[in-house]
Amino acid sequence: MKKKILIIEDEIFIRELYQKVLEGAGYEVVGVQDGIEGLDIVKKQKFDLILLDIMLPKMTGIDVLKEIRKDEDEKLKNIPIYLLTNLGQESIIKEAFKIGADGYLLKAKYLPNQIVTEVDAFFKKDTH
């Protein structure tokens, strides 16, 4: 069964690019454009990983992360979440890990195929 990934990213070009390369690598991918939409869909569908942008309209990625981590549903609050952003400020990274982020990838440092490599590595590590 394919692993299912949710991408919460407001920039349509980036969202569609990551969606395309991850689907090409054999993943099932759902993309949404804002934090509220992301929270809504994550409560309705099961995901194996969330790639979450920090700078989002309507609700920031940090707020989405907080909401997911404090949810009553164990399956929901334990979904692995990687932040995928251009923000590299140390304080935001520290806050995200304190809240419960599982990883942090700077978009500017990773080409789309490298994102696939990171996701592949995560799932390999997760199965052991």
Secondary structure, 3 states (H helix, E strand, C coil): CCCEEEEECCCHHHHHHHHHHHHHCCCEEEEECCHHHHHHHHHHCCCCEEEECCCCCCCCHHHHHHHHHCCCCHHHHCCCEEEEECCCCHHHHHHHHHHCCCEEEEHHHCCHHHHHHHHHHHHHHHCC
